[in-house]
Amino acid sequence: MKIKSIYMPIIIVVIFTVGIMVSKQLGVWKTESSKVPKKIENGEFAGGYDPADIRGSYTLGDIENSFDIKAETIAKAFGVESKNPKGFQVKELEGIYSNSEVEIGTASVRKFVALYLGIPYESDESLTTKGIEILYEENKISEEEKQELLKSAVELAAEHSNNSVDNANNENSEEKIEPLINGNTTVQDVIGYGIELEKIEELVGVDIKDKSQTIRQICQDNSIPFSGVKNNLNEYIK
């Protein structure tokens, strides 16, 4: 039996619509990417979600759903002031702490979640003093671990900002603020601090072609830990 060509568009639409409905019922059809981290395959925590797979595009609500840690708790730990903490994306932390000498970002959230759940996670990333305080008060870390974490801790962005204002208004303060490398610092900025391009390349570990690029972007493009490079450059400037 032949189907007249005039009916073909209608038949195609019907088939497509029915296919979508069936796919949704089976959980196959998805209109957006899934914000669910991969699971740990081996060891004591096998079967649970892996904090190391938290992405910058995840919201605090996504993390709450997967790891059962309140979005408000994470927001408090990183100084996120939002009426809707569940909708806050992890990658936005880099903007909040862009002027901080120590990097706070996605890796810091991974570390906080891992420590909160007691899951081993190797990382030299820093946490905020408030985040460390929360972990300690909720018996997630020991006194010894707390003291070790505080060695590289960062104040909450709001507190850091307030301290900066207080220092700026202190007429008796004659201390000169040294230039610091942060997430927005370009290669040209570093050259302006008095470091030659060859020395920057040596400290970063790669040849640099574009002086307008930020140090952070160069590190990301070459899979180099930004925190280490940043600290080396800051030390050299001092």
C-alpha positions in Angstrom: 0.0 0.0 0.0 1.4 3.3 -1.0 1.1 6.5 1.1 0.3 9.7 -0.8 3.1 12.2 -0.6 0.7 14.9 0.7 0.3 12.9 3.9 4.1 12.3 4.5 4.8 15.6 6.4 1.9 14.9 8.8 3.0 11.3 9.4 6.6 12.5 10.1 5.4 15.0 12.6 3.2 12.5 14.4 6.1 9.9 14.5 8.5 12.6 15.9 6.0 13.8 18.5 5.2 10.2 19.7 8.9 9.4 19.8 9.7 12.4 22.1 6.8 11.5 24.4 8.0 7.9 24.7 11.6 9.0 25.2 10.6 11.3 28.0 8.7 8.6 29.7 11.7 6.3 29.5 14.0 9.0 30.7 16.0 9.1 27.5 15.0 12.4 26.2 16.8 15.4 27.8 16.6 19.0 26.7 19.6 20.1 28.7 22.9 18.7 30.0 22.8 16.7 33.2 24.6 18.2 36.1 25.3 14.9 37.8 29.0 14.0 38.6 30.4 10.6 37.9 30.5 8.0 40.6 33.5 6.7 42.4 34.4 3.2 41.1 36.7 1.8 43.7 37.5 1.8 47.4 35.5 2.6 50.5 33.3 5.2 48.8 32.6 3.3 45.6 29.1 4.0 44.3 29.0 7.5 45.7 29.4 10.6 43.6 32.9 11.9 43.1 33.6 15.5 44.4 36.5 15.7 42.0 34.0 15.7 39.1 32.2 18.8 40.2 32.3 21.3 37.3 32.3 25.1 37.2 28.9 25.0 35.5 27.3 23.2 38.4 25.1 25.2 40.7 25.1 24.9 44.5 21.7 23.3 44.0 23.2 20.6 41.8 25.8 19.9 44.5 23.1 19.7 47.1 21.2 17.2 45.1 24.2 14.9 44.5 26.0 15.2 47.8 23.3 16.1 50.3 25.1 19.2 51.5 22.8 22.3 51.8 23.4 24.9 49.2 23.2 27.5 52.0 26.1 25.8 53.8 28.4 26.0 50.8 27.3 29.6 50.1 28.2 30.5 53.7 31.5 28.7 53.4 32.5 30.8 50.4 30.8 34.1 51.3 28.2 33.9 48.5 25.6 36.5 49.2 22.5 35.5 47.1 18.8 35.3 47.7 18.9 32.1 45.6 22.1 30.2 46.6 20.8 27.1 44.8 21.1 28.9 41.5 24.6 30.2 42.1 27.1 28.6 39.6 30.5 27.4 41.1 32.5 29.1 38.4 31.2 32.5 39.6 33.5 32.2 42.6 36.5 33.1 40.4 35.0 36.5 39.8 34.2 37.1 43.5 37.8 36.3 44.5 39.5 37.6 41.4 41.5 40.1 43.5 42.6 37.6 46.1 46.2 36.6 46.3 45.2 33.0 46.7 42.9 31.4 44.2 39.4 30.4 45.2 37.3 28.6 42.6 35.9 25.2 41.5 38.7 23.2 42.9 38.2 24.8 46.3 34.5 23.7 46.2 35.6 20.2 45.3 37.9 20.2 48.3 35.3 21.5 50.7 32.7 18.9 49.6 35.3 16.1 49.9 36.3 17.2 53.4 32.7 17.6 54.4 31.9 14.0 53.3 35.2 12.5 54.5 36.2 11.5 51.0 40.0 11.5 50.2 40.9 14.3 47.8 44.4 15.3 46.9 44.6 19.1 46.3 46.7 22.0 47.3 43.8 24.5 46.7 42.9 26.9 49.5 39.6 27.3 51.4 38.2 30.3 53.2 38.6 30.7 56.9 34.8 30.5 57.2 34.7 27.3 55.3 37.4 25.8 57.5 35.4 27.0 60.6 32.3 25.3 59.3 34.1 22.0 58.7 35.6 22.1 62.2 32.4 23.1 64.0 30.5 20.2 62.3 33.3 17.8 63.2 34.4 17.1 59.7 38.0 17.9 60.4 40.3 17.6 63.4 42.1 20.4 65.2 45.4 19.4 63.5 43.7 19.4 60.0 42.1 22.8 60.8 45.5 24.4 61.7 47.1 23.0 58.5 44.3 24.3 56.3 44.4 27.8 57.9 48.0 28.2 56.7 46.8 28.9 53.2 43.3 30.1 54.0 41.6 33.2 52.6 39.2 35.6 54.2 35.7 35.8 52.7 35.6 38.2 49.8 33.4 40.6 51.6 35.7 40.7 54.7 38.7 41.2 52.4 37.0 44.1 50.7 36.1 45.7 54.0 39.7 45.3 55.3 40.9 47.0 52.1 38.6 49.9 52.7 39.7 50.3 56.3 43.4 50.2 55.3 42.8 52.8 52.5 41.1 55.1 55.1 43.9 54.8 57.6 45.8 58.0 57.3 48.6 56.7 59.6 49.3 53.7 57.3 52.3 54.3 55.1 52.6 50.7 53.9 52.8 50.4 50.1 50.4 47.9 48.6 52.4 45.5 46.4 51.0 44.5 43.0 49.6 41.0 43.1 49.0 38.4 40.4 45.3 37.4 40.3 42.9 35.8 37.8 42.6 39.0 35.7 46.4 39.7 35.5 47.7 39.7 31.9 51.2 39.0 30.8 51.6 42.7 29.9 50.6 43.6 33.5 53.3 41.3 34.9 55.9 42.9 32.5 54.7 46.3 33.9 55.6 45.0 37.4 59.2 44.8 36.2 59.5 41.1 35.2 60.9 40.4 31.8 59.0 38.1 29.4 61.8 35.5 29.5 61.5 35.3 33.2 57.7 35.0 33.1 58.0 32.2 30.6 60.5 30.5 32.9 58.2 30.8 35.9 55.1 29.7 33.9 56.9 26.9 32.1 55.7 27.7 28.5 56.5 30.0 25.6 54.2 33.0 25.5 53.0 34.4 22.2 50.2 36.7 23.2 51.0 39.3 25.9 47.3 40.3 26.2 46.4 36.8 27.6 45.9 36.4 31.4 48.3 34.2 33.3 45.3 32.1 34.4 44.2 31.5 30.8 47.7 30.4 29.8 47.8 28.0 32.7 44.4 26.6 31.9 45.3 26.1 28.2 48.4 24.2 29.2 47.0 22.2 32.1 49.3 24.0 34.6 48.1 24.7 38.2 47.5 28.4 38.3 47.9 28.7 42.1 51.5 27.5 41.9 52.4 29.9 39.1 50.6 32.8 40.8 52.5 32.2 44.0 55.9 32.0 42.2 55.2 35.3 40.3 54.1 37.0 43.5 57.2 35.9 45.4 59.4 37.1 42.5 57.7 40.5 42.6 58.3 40.8 46.3 
